[in-house]
Amino acid sequence: TTGDTLCDEEYDVMLEPPTFPEPVISMAVEPKTKADREKLGEGLQRLAEEDPTFRCFHNDDTGQLIIAGMGELHLEIIVDRLKREFKVDASTGAPQIAYRETILGKADGEGKFIRQSGGRGQYGHCCIKVEPNEKGKGNEILNKIVGGAIPREYIPAVIHGIEEACKGGVYAGYQVIDVKVEIVDGTFHEVDSNELAFRMAGIFAMKDAFKKAHPILLEPIMKVEVTTPDEYQGDLLGDVNRRRGRIISIDAKNGQTILNANVPLGEMFGYATAIRSLSKGRASYSMEPLTFEQVPSSILNVILEAAGKKPAARS
């Protein structure tokens, strides 16, 4: 394969393999039919083996198959080769952004799961309080039940239900982060209560409280560093601003300008091509995840519609 050394068996020689740059652009790919699904995986694996600058991986957050390479033309050729050599029809698109949900306010929520279907029924009921947690601290679920309002053996089921609601998202279907939840009260039935009923009660309570606590959507912000000859600085600055970027610093080094900016990931698709055309191929950039910030209201509705949700009532 690429990078191997071919030599006589008697000579134990290995030339230094070339170094390959990291991919700069990625897109989502999916097969058009079920029959193409298996062939797609096999084709991408073969292409990745022969081309060290091409990568493919599965994004757990969005459930998409992502292909990454050196530019949009590179990836277009990969998709074309899939069609010609492996007879796989695949459609491509911008990768989905892994948004997150959180809350700005406090609220109480109640969840009740009651089912009577002849014979033994199901009964679970819990009350919770939610509030924002410190940024970056993650989700905290605390048991504040006193006096056995919910029997101790059902508390893990309630916690599991709350965690499940957080993973699936409440506002727009994205994972919930940085929320503090307290289980404060509930009731149970001597005969009908069971773990499933209390897990469902936990899910309902979390959804109820979350919707009342001023939910917001967060988007991933990338730390972007652009290195460019001085004459293209103005054009690249204007482009970063158009992408809702925030310039952090501008440094000069050996006749080059280094722009440091924080830019939403959703605005960075196609940036590799844009930066090359703006600088005649002389500028380069690198980016890495930095943090999550609230999505501006101007584009919130677009994201919610794409997620198949109607905008929630805003307080």
C-alpha positions as CSV (number, residue, x, y, z in Angstrom):
1,T,0.0,0.0,0.0
2,T,1.0,3.7,-0.1
3,G,4.0,4.2,2.1
4,D,5.4,0.6,1.9
5,T,9.0,0.0,0.7
6,L,9.6,-2.6,-2.0
7,C,13.0,-4.2,-1.9
8,D,15.0,-7.4,-2.3
9,E,14.2,-10.0,0.4
10,E,17.9,-10.1,1.4
11,Y,18.0,-6.4,2.2
12,D,16.2,-5.3,5.3
13,V,15.4,-1.8,4.1
14,M,12.6,0.6,4.9
15,L,12.4,4.0,3.5
16,E,10.9,6.7,5.6
17,P,7.2,6.9,4.7
18,P,5.7,10.2,3.5
19,T,3.7,12.2,6.0
20,F,0.1,13.0,5.0
21,P,-1.9,16.1,6.0
22,E,-5.0,15.8,8.2
23,P,-8.3,16.0,6.2
24,V,-9.7,19.5,6.0
25,I,-13.2,19.0,4.8
26,S,-15.9,16.4,5.5
27,M,-19.4,15.5,4.3
28,A,-22.1,13.0,5.2
29,V,-22.7,10.1,2.8
30,E,-25.5,7.6,2.8
31,P,-26.6,4.8,0.4
32,K,-29.6,5.4,-1.8
33,T,-30.9,1.8,-1.4
34,K,-30.6,-1.0,1.2
35,A,-28.7,-3.1,-1.3
36,D,-26.1,-0.3,-1.5
37,R,-25.5,-0.3,2.2
38,E,-23.1,-3.2,2.5
39,K,-21.3,-2.3,-0.8
40,L,-20.8,1.2,0.5
41,G,-18.9,0.1,3.6
42,E,-16.7,-2.2,1.5
43,G,-16.0,0.4,-1.1
44,L,-15.1,3.1,1.4
45,Q,-12.7,0.7,3.2
46,R,-10.9,-0.2,0.0
47,L,-10.6,3.5,-1.0
48,A,-9.3,4.5,2.4
49,E,-6.6,1.7,2.2
50,E,-5.2,3.1,-1.0
51,D,-5.6,6.8,-0.2
52,P,-4.0,7.9,3.1
53,T,-5.5,11.4,2.9
54,F,-9.0,10.0,2.8
55,R,-10.8,9.0,6.0
56,C,-14.3,7.6,6.8
57,F,-15.9,7.3,10.2
58,H,-19.2,7.0,12.0
59,N,-20.4,10.0,14.0
60,D,-22.1,8.6,17.1
61,D,-23.7,12.0,17.9
62,T,-25.6,12.3,14.7
63,G,-25.7,8.7,13.5
64,Q,-24.2,9.7,10.1
65,L,-21.4,8.1,8.1
66,I,-18.8,10.9,7.4
67,I,-16.1,11.0,4.7
68,A,-13.2,13.4,5.0
69,G,-10.5,14.5,2.6
70,M,-8.4,17.2,1.2
71,G,-11.1,19.2,-0.6
72,E,-14.6,19.1,-2.1
73,L,-13.1,17.9,-5.5
74,H,-11.3,15.1,-3.7
75,L,-14.5,13.9,-2.1
76,E,-16.5,14.3,-5.3
77,I,-14.0,12.0,-7.0
78,I,-14.4,9.5,-4.2
79,V,-18.2,9.4,-4.6
80,D,-17.7,9.1,-8.4
81,R,-15.3,6.1,-7.9
82,L,-17.8,4.5,-5.6
83,K,-20.4,4.7,-8.4
84,R,-18.0,3.6,-11.2
85,E,-15.9,0.9,-9.5
86,F,-18.2,-0.4,-6.8
87,K,-21.6,0.2,-8.4
88,V,-22.8,2.1,-5.3
89,D,-25.2,5.0,-5.6
90,A,-24.7,7.3,-2.7
91,S,-26.0,10.8,-1.8
92,T,-23.9,13.3,0.0
93,G,-24.6,16.4,2.0
94,A,-23.3,18.7,4.7
95,P,-22.7,16.8,7.9
96,Q,-25.3,17.3,10.6
97,I,-24.2,19.5,13.5
98,A,-24.3,17.9,17.0
99,Y,-26.3,20.7,18.7
100,R,-27.0,20.5,22.5
101,E,-29.9,21.6,24.6
102,T,-29.9,23.2,28.1
103,I,-32.1,25.6,30.2
104,L,-31.8,29.1,31.5
105,G,-34.4,29.0,34.3
106,K,-35.8,26.8,37.1
107,A,-39.0,24.8,36.9
108,D,-40.9,22.0,38.6
109,G,-42.1,19.0,36.7
110,E,-44.5,16.1,37.3
111,G,-44.6,12.7,35.7
112,K,-47.4,10.2,36.1
113,F,-47.6,6.8,34.4
114,I,-50.9,5.0,35.1
115,R,-52.1,2.0,33.0
116,Q,-55.0,-0.2,33.9
117,S,-55.6,-3.1,31.5
118,G,-57.4,-5.7,33.5
119,G,-55.6,-7.6,36.2
120,R,-52.4,-5.9,37.5
121,G,-51.9,-2.4,36.3
122,Q,-48.9,0.0,36.3
123,Y,-48.5,3.1,38.5
124,G,-45.6,5.5,38.8
125,H,-45.6,9.1,39.9
126,C,-42.7,11.5,40.6
127,C,-42.1,15.2,41.0
128,I,-38.8,16.9,40.1
129,K,-37.1,20.3,40.1
130,V,-34.7,21.4,37.4
131,E,-32.2,24.3,37.2
132,P,-29.2,25.2,35.1
133,N,-25.9,23.6,36.2
134,E,-22.4,25.2,36.0
135,K,-21.2,25.3,32.4
136,G,-19.2,22.2,31.6
137,K,-20.2,20.4,34.8
138,G,-22.6,18.1,33.0
139,N,-25.9,16.7,34.3
140,E,-26.5,16.1,38.0
141,I,-29.4,14.0,39.3
142,L,-30.0,14.1,43.0
143,N,-32.4,12.1,45.2
144,K,-34.1,14.4,47.7
145,I,-36.9,12.1,48.6
146,V,-37.7,12.0,52.3
147,G,-40.2,9.8,54.2
148,G,-40.4,7.1,51.6
149,A,-42.7,8.9,49.2
150,I,-41.1,6.7,46.5
151,P,-39.7,3.4,47.8
152,R,-35.9,3.3,47.6
153,E,-35.8,0.4,45.1
154,Y,-37.7,2.5,42.5
155,I,-35.3,5.6,42.7
156,P,-32.8,4.1,40.2
157,A,-35.7,3.6,37.7
158,V,-36.7,7.3,38.0
159,I,-33.0,8.4,37.5
160,H,-32.7,6.1,34.5
161,G,-35.9,7.7,33.0
162,I,-34.5,11.2,33.5
163,E,-31.2,10.2,31.9
164,E,-33.0,8.7,28.9
165,A,-35.0,11.9,28.4
166,C,-31.7,13.9,28.5
167,K,-30.1,11.7,25.9
168,G,-33.0,11.9,23.5
169,G,-33.5,15.6,24.0
170,V,-36.7,17.4,24.8
171,Y,-36.7,20.7,22.9
172,A,-35.4,19.7,19.5
173,G,-34.2,16.1,19.9
174,Y,-30.6,16.9,20.8
175,Q,-28.7,15.8,23.9
176,V,-29.3,17.8,27.1
177,I,-26.3,19.1,29.0
178,D,-25.4,21.1,32.1
179,V,-28.7,20.6,34.0
180,K,-29.3,19.9,37.7
181,V,-32.3,17.7,38.5
182,E,-33.7,17.0,42.0
183,I,-36.2,14.2,42.6
184,V,-38.4,15.7,45.4
185,D,-41.6,13.9,45.7
186,G,-43.9,11.2,44.3
187,T,-46.5,8.5,45.1
188,F,-46.6,4.7,44.6
189,H,-49.1,1.9,44.7
190,E,-48.6,-1.2,46.8
191,V,-49.5,-3.6,44.0
192,D,-49.3,-1.8,40.7
193,S,-46.0,0.1,41.0
194,N,-42.9,-1.3,39.3
195,E,-39.6,-0.2,37.7
196,L,-41.0,0.4,34.2
197,A,-43.8,2.6,35.5
198,F,-41.3,4.8,37.5
199,R,-38.9,5.0,34.5
200,M,-41.7,6.3,32.3
201,A,-42.7,8.7,35.1
202,G,-39.1,10.0,35.2
203,I,-39.2,10.6,31.4
204,F,-42.5,12.5,31.6
205,A,-41.4,14.6,34.6
206,M,-38.2,15.6,32.8
207,K,-40.0,16.6,29.7
208,D,-42.6,18.5,31.7
209,A,-40.0,20.5,33.7
210,F,-37.6,21.1,30.8
211,K,-40.2,22.8,28.6
212,K,-41.1,25.2,31.4
213,A,-37.5,26.1,32.3
214,H,-36.8,28.4,29.2
215,P,-35.0,25.8,27.0
216,I,-32.3,27.0,24.6
217,L,-30.3,25.3,21.8
218,L,-26.5,25.4,21.9
219,E,-24.2,25.1,18.9
220,P,-20.6,23.9,18.8
221,I,-18.1,26.8,18.4
222,M,-14.7,26.1,16.8
223,K,-11.4,27.7,17.5
224,V,-10.1,28.6,14.1
225,E,-6.6,29.8,13.2
226,V,-6.0,31.2,9.7
227,T,-2.5,31.9,8.3
228,T,-2.5,34.2,5.3
229,P,-0.2,36.6,3.4
230,D,-0.9,40.2,4.5
231,E,-2.6,41.2,1.2
232,Y,-5.5,38.8,1.7
233,Q,-6.1,39.7,5.4
234,G,-9.1,42.0,4.6
235,D,-10.9,39.6,2.4
236,L,-10.5,36.7,4.9
237,L,-11.6,38.9,7.9
238,G,-14.7,39.9,6.0
239,D,-15.4,36.2,5.2
240,V,-15.0,35.2,8.9
241,N,-17.4,37.9,9.9
242,R,-20.0,36.7,7.4
243,R,-19.8,33.3,9.0
244,R,-20.8,34.8,12.3
245,G,-17.2,34.5,13.5
246,R,-15.7,36.5,16.4
247,I,-12.1,37.7,15.8
248,I,-10.0,37.1,19.0
249,S,-6.6,38.3,17.8
250,I,-4.6,39.3,14.7
251,D,-0.9,38.7,14.8
252,A,1.9,39.3,12.3
253,K,4.7,36.8,11.9
254,N,7.4,36.7,9.1
255,G,5.3,38.6,6.5
256,Q,2.2,36.5,7.3
257,T,-0.9,37.4,9.2
258,I,-2.4,34.9,11.8
259,L,-6.1,35.4,12.5
260,N,-7.5,33.7,15.6
261,A,-11.3,33.5,15.6
262,N,-14.2,31.6,17.2
263,V,-16.6,30.4,14.5
264,P,-19.8,28.3,14.7
265,L,-19.2,24.8,13.2
266,G,-22.4,25.1,11.2
267,E,-20.8,28.0,9.2
268,M,-17.5,26.2,8.5
269,F,-18.8,23.8,5.8
270,G,-17.0,24.5,2.5
271,Y,-14.5,26.8,4.2
272,A,-11.5,24.9,2.8
273,T,-12.7,25.8,-0.8
274,A,-13.6,29.4,0.2
275,I,-10.2,30.2,1.8
276,R,-8.3,28.9,-1.2
277,S,-10.3,31.0,-3.7
278,L,-10.0,34.1,-1.5
279,S,-6.3,33.8,-1.2
280,K,-5.4,32.2,-4.5
281,G,-4.4,29.0,-2.6
282,R,-1.9,30.7,-0.3
283,A,-3.8,30.8,3.0
284,S,-4.2,27.8,5.3
285,Y,-6.3,27.1,8.4
286,S,-6.7,24.7,11.3
287,M,-9.7,24.3,13.6
288,E,-10.5,22.5,16.8
289,P,-13.7,22.3,19.1
290,L,-13.8,25.0,21.7
291,T,-17.2,25.3,23.5
292,F,-21.0,25.4,23.0
293,E,-22.9,28.7,22.8
294,Q,-26.5,29.7,22.5
295,V,-27.9,29.6,18.9
296,P,-29.0,33.1,17.8
297,S,-32.8,33.5,17.5
298,S,-32.4,34.5,13.8
299,I,-31.4,31.0,12.8
300,L,-33.1,29.0,15.6
301,N,-36.3,28.4,13.6
302,V,-34.4,27.0,10.7
303,I,-32.7,24.5,12.9
304,L,-35.9,23.5,14.7
305,E,-37.7,23.1,11.3
306,A,-34.8,20.9,10.1
307,A,-35.1,18.8,13.2
308,G,-38.8,18.3,12.3
309,K,-40.0,20.4,15.3
310,K,-42.2,23.5,15.5
311,P,-40.7,26.4,17.5
312,A,-41.5,26.0,21.1
313,A,-43.3,28.8,23.0
314,R,-40.7,31.4,24.2
315,S,-41.1,33.2,27.5
